[in-house]
């Protein structure tokens, strides 16, 4: 019994201490930092990362399989359109072309023979037809000659078809010989060379992309390809300005413009999707006067300017807080900030505009010159509507430091 009374007494003391502390804290004047609402230039940006690439480039692959016997360029070489780059062994295709040519020549000779035979059969048929019409020969004799003439026509036509087939075979072999020589399709720089002499080039299939021999890129126009998060892509439009930072040139900001915005999410493999549920969209930024030394494949980050406003009524982003307010007899959470009025903190519900790096536009709720509580964070986190506050000034800070030192 005594033990229960003792426990009850202890709990009562604890509750009284808590009550007195709460009551005492409510009356404490809280020291706060403030900043006046002011007008300033705000720039809202979307940040993304990616890599530098040329606007125009060609990955060269082979249309025939074979061993590479000659490479005439090296990585970094400038090449003109039509310049010889690489040769694949075409010995077998040359044999096939010779065989097709010999077959075609033989068929042409045979066609001449069939043509002579046809003319002979035609003359014979005309003579026998005249005799048959005058009833000088039998029907059977006439039919035999007619059949021989028709067979000669069919034989001649058959050789015509065989000649066309032989021409196609010869053309196919010659085309494969041409494809064994790789020429540059554009003016540009050999940005990558992936093979060496002696390697075997493989033709791509549905499941195998084949051998990419080299890449020729036109470096006169460079771009940065970035991935934009799905929450930001709706704000990005073609023509918007951008500031690009290339890791290899840390002291240079390169200007650019958005030239392409993806309309569908980037497809990722099953492993990537499992690790990253967020969807991203490809966006291309064309660089304006980039450094001449810039190269494809360099890592880069871009700030795309999606909005800009002069003289925007602004406060620090750090001053925004969320508090419960009464709305239609219900407690709801609203975003706002605290304004100091007559020594007290007043919670103001606001309407936001564009967001800069450190400041945000306020469209409704405050006016120019209002003193907004911006810290300290520990005080702002627990600050309530109606709390008594005292503004910390630089003079107050100096006095506090002096007292602390003494």
ROFI-351586 format. One record per atom (N, C-alpha, C): x, y, z. Coordinates in steps of 0.2 Angstrom, whole numbers, plus 5000, padded with zeros to 4 digits. Layout:
N
XYZ/...
// end
This chain:
406
500449945000/500050005000/500450065000/500950065004/501450125005/501850134998/501950074995/502350074989/501950114983/501250094983/500850124978/500750204979/500750224986/500650294987/501250334985/501850304986/502450334984/502550344977/502350284973/502350294966/501850344963/501250354966/500850404964/501050474966/501450484971/501750544973/502250564968/502650514966/503250534961/502950554955/502350514952/502050534946/501750604946/501450624952/501150684953/501650744952/502250734955/502850784955/503050794948/503150734944/503350734937/502850774933/502250764934/501750804930/501750874931/501850894938/501850964940/502450994937/503050964937/503650994934/503551004926/503250954923/503050964916/502651024914/502051024918/501651084918/501951144919/502351154924/502651214925/503151234920/503551184917/503951194912/503651224905/503051184904/502751214898/502451284899/502151294905/501951364906/502451414906/503051394909/503651434909/503851454902/503951394897/504151404891/503751444886/503051444888/502551484884/502751554885/502951574891/503051644892/503751664890/504151624888/504851644886/504851684880/505251734880/505351774874/505851744870/505751724864/506151684859/506551734855/507251714855/507651764851/507651734844/507551774839/507451754832/507851794827/508051774822/508351804816/507851824811/507851884808/507351904803/507751934797/507351924792/507551964786/506951994782/507052054780/506452084777/506352064770/505652064769/505452044762/505652094757/506052064752/506252114747/506152094740/506252134735/506252114728/506852104725/506952044721/507552024718/507451984712/507951974708/507951934702/507951864704/507451824702/507451754704/507551714697/507951654698/508051614692/507851544694/507351514691/507251444693/507551394688/507851344691/508251304686/508051224688/508251184682/508151114683/508851084682/509151054687/509851024686/509850954683/510250934679/510350864677/511050854675/511250784674/511850764672/511850724666/512450724663/512450684656/513150684654/513250684647/513850684644/513850714637/514450744635/514550774629/514550734623/514150754618/514150714612/514150754606/514350734600/514250774594/513550774592/513350824588/512650824586/512550774580/513150774576/513050724570/513650674571/513550614571/514050564571/513750494568/514250454566/514050394563/514450334565/514150284568/514450224570/514550174564/515150164562/515250124556/515250054557/514850014554/514849934555/514949914548/515049844547/515149814541/514549774539/514449774532/513849734530/514049664528/514749654528/514949584526/515449564532/515449504533/515949474538/516649464534/517149464538/517849454535/518349484540/518949464538/519549494542/519749564539/519949604544/520149674542/520849664540/521049684534/521749684531/522049754531/521649804532/522049874531/521649924535/521949964539/521650024542/522050084540/521750134537/522050194535/522050254539/521750244545/521650304549/521850284556/521950334561/521950324568/521550374571/521350354578/520950394582/521150464582/520650514581/520850584581/520950614574/521050574569/521150594562/520550634560/520650694556/520050724552/520050694546/519450674544/519350644537/518750674533/518850674527/518350704522/517850654520/517250674518/516750624516/517050594510/516950524510/517250484504/517950454505/518250474510/518950454512/519050384513/519550344511/519550274512/519750264520/519450224523/519550214530/519850144532/519550094529/519650024531/519549974526/519849924525/519749864520/519649804523/519149764521/519049694524/519149644518/519449594520/519749544515/519149524511/519149534504/518649514499/518849464494/519349424496/519549374491/519049324489/518649294494/518049254492/517549284488/517449344489/516949384485/517149394478/517849404477/518149414471/518049354467/518149294470/518149234467/517349224464/516949234469/516249234467/516049274461/516349334461/516249384455/516449354449/517049324449/517349294443/516949234441/516749194445/516249134443/515649164440/515349214443/514749244441/514849274434/515449304433/515549334426/515649284421/516049224423/516149174418/515449144416/515049134421/514349104420/513949144415/513949214416/513649254412/513849254405/514549254404/514749254397/514549194394/514549134397/514349074394/513649074392/513249104397/512549104395/512349154389/512749204388/512649244383/512849214376/513349164376/513549124370/512949074369/512749044374/512148994373/511549034371/511449094373/510849134370/510949144363/511549164360/511649174353/511449104349/511649054352/511448984349/510748974349/510348994355/509648984355/509349034350/509549094349/509349144345/509349114338/509949084336/509949064329/509449004328/509448954333/508948904332/508248924332/508048974336/507449004336/507249034329/507649064326/507549094319/507449044314/507848984315/507848934310/507148894311/506948884317/506248854318/505748894316/505848964317/505249004315/505149004307/505749004303/505648994296/505348934294/505548874297/505248814296/504548814297/504348844303/503648844305/503248884300/503448934297/503148974292/503048934286/503548904284/503548864278/503048804278/503048774284/502548714285/501848734286/501748794289/501148824290/500748834283/501148864278/500948884272/500748814268/501148764269/501048704265/500448674268/500348674275/499748644278/499148684276/499148744275/498548784273/498348764266/498848744262/498748724255/498548654255/498548614261/498448544261/498948504258/499548524258/500048484255/500448444259/500348454266/500648414271/500048394276/500248344280/499748314285/499748364291/499148354295/499048394301/499648374306/499848314306/500348284311/501048314309/501148324303/501848354301/501848424303/501248464302/501248534304/501248544312/500948494316/500948504323/501648494326/502048444323/502648424325/503148494324/503048524318/503548584317/503348634321/502648644322/502448704327/502648684334/502648624336/502948614343/503648624344/504048614338/504748624338/504848704339/504448734335/504548814335/504348844342/503848814345/503648834352/504148824357/504448764357/505048744361/505648784360/505748804354/506348854353/506248914356/505548944356/505449004359/505549004367/505248944370/505348934377/506048934379/506448894375/507148884377/507548954377/507348994371/507649064371/507449104377/506849104379/506649144385/506949124391/507049054392/507349024398/508049054398/508449054393/509049084393/509049154395/508549194392/508549264394/508449274402/508049234405/507949234412/508549214416/508949164413/509549134416/510049194416/510049234411/510549284410/510449334415/509749354416/509649404421/509849384428/509749314430/509949284436/510649294437/511049274431/511749284432/512049354433/511649404430/511849474431/511749494438/511149464441/511049484448/511549454452/511849394451/512349354455/512949394454/513149414448/513749454447/513749524451/513149554450/513049624454/513149614461/512849564464/512849544471/513549534474/513949494470/514649484471/515049554471/514949594466/515249654465/515049704471/514449704473/514249744478/514549724485/514649664486/515049634492/515749654492/516049654486/516749684485/516749754487/516249794485/516249864486/516149874494/515749834497/515649844504/516249824508/516749794505/517349774509/517749834510/517649884507/517949954507/517550004511/517750024517/517350074521/517650144520/517150184517/517350254516/516950294521/517250354522/516950404527/516250434524/515750424528/515050454525/514950524526/515450554531/515350624532/516050654533/516050724533/516650764535/516650754543/517250734546/517250734553/517950704556/517950694562/518450664566/518350594568/518850554567/518750484570/518850484577/518250484580/518250494588/518350434591/518250374588/518450314591/518550254586/519050214587/519250164583/519350104587/518850054586/518749994590/519049934588/519449934582/519649874579/520449884577/520749824576/521449824573/521449784567/521949794563/522149744558/522149674560/521849624557/521849554558/521249534562/520849584565/520249564568/519749544563/519249504565/518649484561/518049534562/517849564557/517249604557/516649554557/516149564561/515549524561/514949564560/514549534555/513849574553/513349564559/513049624560/512549624565/511949584564/511549554569/510949514568/510449544573/509849514573/509349544577/509549544585/509949484587/510149474594/510849504595/511249514589/511949534590/512049594586/512249654589/512349714586/512849714581/513349664581/513849664576/514449704579/514949704574/515549744576/515549824574/515549864579/515649934577/516349954576/516549964570/517249974568/517550034570/517150094569/517450154572/516850204571/516950264575/516450314575/516750374572/516450404567/516650474564/516150524566/516350574569/515950624572/516150694569/515550734568/515650804566/515650844572/516250874574/516350904580/516150984580/515951004574/515751074573/515151094578/514751054579/514151064583/514151014589/514251034595/514250984601/513650994605/513450944608/512850934612/512950904619/512550914624/512550874630/511850844631/511950774631/511350734632/511250724640/510650744643/510550734650/509950694651/509850674657/509250634659/508850684664/508250694663/507850734667/507350694671/507250704677/506750674681/506050684679/505650634680/504950644678/504550704681/504750724687/504450774691/504650844688/505150844684/505450914681/505350914674/505250854670/505250864663/504650904660/504150914664/503550954661/503751024661/504251044665/504451114665/504951134659/505251084656/505751094651/505451094644/505651154641/505451164634/505951174629/505851164623/506351174618/506451254617/507151274617/507251344616/507451374623/507351344629/507551364635/508351374636/508551424639/509351434640/509551384645/510251364645/510551324650/511251344651/511451324657/512151334659/512451264660/513051254656/513351184656/514051184659/514151144664/514751134667/515051064665/515651064661/515951004659/516550994664/516550934667/517050914672/517750934670/517850924664/518550934662/518751004661/518251054662/518351124661/518051154667/518251144674/517851164680/517751244680/518251284677/518151354678/517751384672/517451344668/517151374662/516351354662/515951404662/515251394661/515051404653/514851354651/514651354643/513851364643/513751414638/513051424637/512751374632/512051364633/511751314628/511051324628/510751294623/509951294622/509651224622/509151214625/508751154624/508551144617/508751094614/508551084607/508151014606/508050974611/507650914610/507450894617/506750884618/506550854624/506150784623/506350734626/506050674625/505350664627/504950634623/504250624624/504050564627/504550514628/504350454632/504950434636/504850404642/505350384646/505950344643/506550344646/507050304644/506950234646/507050184641/506950114643/507550094646/507450064652/508050034655/507949954656/508449924657/508449844658/508149834665/507949764666/507549744672/507949764678/508649754678/509049764684/509049834686/509149884681/509149954682/508449974685/507849944682/507249964684/507149944691/507449884693/507349864700/507749904705/508249934703/508649974707/508450044707/508150064702/507850144702/507150144699/506750154703/506050154701/505850224697/506250274698/506050344695/506150334688/505750374684/505850374677/506150434675/506550434669/506950494667/506850504659/506950564657/506750574650/507450614647/507550584641/508150614637/508050684635/508550734637/508450804634/509150824631/509150854626/509750874622/509850944623/510450974625/510651044625/511151054620/511051094615/511551114610/512051174613/512651164613/513151204616/513251264611/513351324614/513551384611/514251404612/514651404607/515351414607/515751384613/515751314612/516051274617/516851274616/517251264621/517951254620/518151214614/518651224610/518851184605/519151114607/519351114613/519651054616/519151004618/518551024618/517950984621/517950914617/517850864620/517850794617/517150754619/516950714614/516350674615/516550624621/515950614625/516050574631/516250604637/516350664637/516550704644/515950714648/516050704655/515450704659/515250784660/514650794661/514350864661/513750864665/513650924668/513050944672/512751004669/512051014669/511751064666/511251094670/511151164671/510651194674/510251234669/509651204668/509151224663/508751284666/508751344663/508351394666/507651394663/507151374668/506451364666/506051424667/506251464672/505951524673/506351584676/506151644674/506651704677/506151754678/506251794684/505751844686/506151904689/506051964686/506452024689/505952044695/506252074700/505852114705/505352064708/505552004709/505051954713/505051964720/504451974723/504451974730/504651914734/505251914737/505651854739/505751854746/505851784749/506051774755/506551714755/506951694760/507351634760/506951574760/507151524757/506751464757/506751434764/507351444768/507351414774/506851444779/506451494777/505951524782/505351494781/505251444776/504551414775/504451364780/503851354783/503751304788/503051274787/502851224790/502151194790/501951194797/501251214797/500951214804/500251194803/499951174808/499251154808/498851214810/498251224806/497851284807/497151254807/496651294809/495951274809/495651294803/495351254799/494951264793/494351224793/493751264793/493151224793/493051174798/493251194804/493251154810/493651094810/494151094806/494651034805/495351064805/495751024808/496451034808/496851014802/497151064798/497451044792/498151074792/498551044788/499251074788/499351124782/499651184783/499751234778/500451254778/500651274772/501351304772/501351374773/501851404776/501851474777/502451494780/502451554783/503051584787/502851624792/503351644797/503151684803/503451754801/502951804802/503151874802/503151904809/503651944811/503651974817/503252044817/502752044821/502252104822/502152114829/502352174832/502252194839/502552154844/503152124842/503552084847/503252014847/502851994842/502551924842/502651894835/502651824835/502751794829/502051774826/501851794820/501251784817/501351734811/500951684811/501051634806/500551654800/500851664794/500551684788/500551624783/499951614781/499851564775/500051594769/500451574765/500751604759/500551564752/500651604747/500551564740/501251574737/501551524735/502251524732/502251534724/502751564722/502951574715/503551534713/503951564709/504551524707/505051524712/505551464712/506051454717/506751464714/507151504717/507851514715/508251464719/508951484719/509351434722/509251444730/509251504733/509151514740/508551544742/508151574737/507551614739/506951594735/506351614737/505751594734/505351654733/504951654728/504451704727/503851694731/503551744734/502951744738/502451784734/501951754731/501351794728/500851824732/500751784738/500151814742/500351794749/500251844754/500351834761/500751884764/501251904761/501651954764/501752014759/502052074762/502152134758/502852154759/503152194754/503752224754/503952254761/504552234764/504752264770/504552224776/504052174776/503952134782/504552094784/504552084791/505152054794/504951974795/505251934791/505151864791/505651824795/505451784800/505851744804/506251694799/506851694800/507251644796/507751594800/507651604807/508051564811/508151584818/508551554822/508951494821/508451434820/508751384817/508251324815/507951294821/508351294827/507951254833/507351294835/507451364835/506851404837/506351404832/506451414825/505951414820/505651344820/505951294821/505651224821/505051214826/505051254832/504551244837/504151304838/504251354834/503951424835/503251414833/502751444837/502051444836/501751514835/501151514832/500851574831/500651614838/500951674838/500751714845/501351714849/501851674848/502451674853/502751744853/503051754859/503351824860/504051814857/504351854853/505051854850/505351914851/506051904851/506451964851/506951954845/507052004841/507452004835/508252004837/508651954835/509351964836/509652004831/509952054833/510352104828/511052084829/511452114825/512252104825/512452134832/512152194834/512352224840/512252184846/511652144846/511552104851/511952044851/512152024846/512651964845/513351984848/513552044847/514152074849/514152074857/513652094860/513552104867/513552034870/513251984867/513251924870/513951894870/514351904864/514951874864/515451904869/515351974870/515752014875/515551984882/514951974884/514751944891/515051874891/515051834886/515251764886/516051764888/516351814885/517151814886/517251844893/516951884896/517051914902/516851864908/
// end
